[in-house]
Amino acid sequence: MSLLPEEGTLLRIFISEDAKYGNKLLYEAIVREAQENGLAGATVFRGVMGFQAGHDIQTSSLLRLSDNLPVVIEIVDEHEKIERFIPVVKEMVADGLITAEKARIIKAVKKT
Protein backbone atom coordinates (compact mmCIF):
# COMPACT_ATOMS: atom_id res chain seq x y z
CA MET A 1 0.00 0.00 0.00
CA SER A 2 1.52 3.33 -1.06
CA LEU A 3 1.17 6.11 1.51
CA LEU A 4 2.26 9.05 -0.61
CA PRO A 5 2.18 10.12 -4.26
CA GLU A 6 5.41 10.16 -6.30
CA GLU A 7 5.69 13.95 -5.97
CA GLY A 8 5.52 15.67 -2.61
CA THR A 9 7.08 18.46 -0.58
CA LEU A 10 9.88 18.33 1.97
CA LEU A 11 9.48 20.82 4.81
CA ARG A 12 12.73 21.44 6.67
CA ILE A 13 12.95 23.45 9.89
CA PHE A 14 16.28 24.59 11.36
CA ILE A 15 16.17 25.58 15.04
CA SER A 16 18.22 25.41 18.22
CA GLU A 17 17.86 22.38 20.43
CA ASP A 18 16.80 24.43 23.45
CA ALA A 19 14.20 26.56 21.59
CA LYS A 20 10.85 26.53 23.37
CA TYR A 21 7.22 26.79 22.38
CA GLY A 22 5.30 27.55 25.52
CA ASN A 23 6.69 25.16 28.13
CA LYS A 24 7.70 22.46 25.58
CA LEU A 25 10.81 22.03 23.50
CA LEU A 26 10.02 23.48 20.08
CA TYR A 27 11.07 20.39 18.11
CA GLU A 28 8.77 18.21 20.24
CA ALA A 29 5.89 20.66 19.83
CA ILE A 30 6.34 20.73 16.04
CA VAL A 31 6.43 16.93 15.73
CA ARG A 32 3.31 16.56 17.89
CA GLU A 33 1.55 19.26 15.88
CA ALA A 34 2.51 17.52 12.63
CA GLN A 35 1.02 14.29 13.94
CA GLU A 36 -2.17 16.03 15.05
CA ASN A 37 -2.45 17.60 11.59
CA GLY A 38 -2.32 14.15 9.98
CA LEU A 39 1.03 14.52 8.23
CA ALA A 40 2.76 11.35 7.03
CA GLY A 41 5.70 11.61 9.45
CA ALA A 42 8.42 13.78 10.92
CA THR A 43 12.03 13.18 11.90
CA VAL A 44 14.26 15.28 14.14
CA PHE A 45 18.02 15.35 13.52
CA ARG A 46 20.45 16.70 16.11
CA GLY A 47 23.47 18.38 14.55
CA VAL A 48 27.04 18.18 15.79
CA MET A 49 27.87 21.71 14.68
CA GLY A 50 26.15 24.72 13.14
CA PHE A 51 25.14 28.34 13.48
CA GLN A 52 22.24 30.62 12.69
CA ALA A 53 22.52 34.20 11.50
CA GLY A 54 23.55 36.43 14.37
CA HIS A 55 24.43 33.54 16.68
CA ASP A 56 27.62 31.86 17.84
CA ILE A 57 28.67 28.49 16.47
CA GLN A 58 27.03 25.62 18.30
CA THR A 59 29.18 22.50 18.60
CA SER A 60 29.32 19.17 20.40
CA SER A 61 33.09 19.50 20.89
CA LEU A 62 34.38 17.71 23.97
CA LEU A 63 36.27 20.89 24.87
CA ARG A 64 33.04 22.86 24.93
CA LEU A 65 30.03 20.97 26.23
CA SER A 66 26.89 22.25 24.54
CA ASP A 67 23.29 21.55 25.35
CA ASN A 68 22.08 23.87 22.61
CA LEU A 69 23.03 22.10 19.38
CA PRO A 70 21.37 22.74 16.03
CA VAL A 71 18.27 20.68 15.26
CA VAL A 72 16.66 19.98 11.89
CA ILE A 73 13.11 18.69 11.58
CA GLU A 74 12.11 17.12 8.26
CA ILE A 75 8.54 16.43 7.23
CA VAL A 76 7.54 14.97 3.84
CA ASP A 77 3.97 14.76 2.61
CA GLU A 78 1.67 15.78 -0.21
CA HIS A 79 2.21 19.36 -1.33
CA GLU A 80 -1.26 20.49 -0.22
CA LYS A 81 -0.85 19.10 3.32
CA ILE A 82 2.54 20.74 3.75
CA GLU A 83 1.20 24.07 2.45
CA ARG A 84 -1.61 23.92 5.05
CA PHE A 85 0.95 23.15 7.79
CA ILE A 86 3.42 25.94 6.94
CA PRO A 87 1.41 28.72 8.68
CA VAL A 88 1.30 26.58 11.84
CA VAL A 89 5.09 26.19 11.82
CA LYS A 90 5.65 29.88 11.02
CA GLU A 91 3.63 30.77 14.11
CA MET A 92 5.65 28.36 16.30
CA VAL A 93 9.18 29.25 15.13
CA ALA A 94 10.40 32.57 16.56
CA ASP A 95 14.10 32.06 15.72
CA GLY A 96 15.14 29.70 12.96
CA LEU A 97 14.83 28.89 9.26
CA ILE A 98 11.99 27.14 7.44
CA THR A 99 12.41 25.81 3.90
CA ALA A 100 10.26 23.78 1.53
CA GLU A 101 11.26 21.99 -1.63
CA LYS A 102 9.86 19.54 -4.11
CA ALA A 103 10.53 15.93 -3.12
CA ARG A 104 10.53 12.89 -5.38
CA ILE A 105 9.14 10.07 -3.25
CA ILE A 106 10.81 6.80 -4.20
CA LYS A 107 9.01 4.50 -1.80
CA ALA A 108 6.55 5.09 1.01
CA VAL A 109 4.87 2.00 2.35
CA LYS A 110 3.70 0.78 5.71
CA LYS A 111 3.86 -2.84 6.74
CA THR A 112 0.58 -4.10 8.11
Order of alpha helices (4+ residues) and beta strands (2+ residues): beta-beta-beta-alpha-beta-beta-beta-beta-alpha-beta
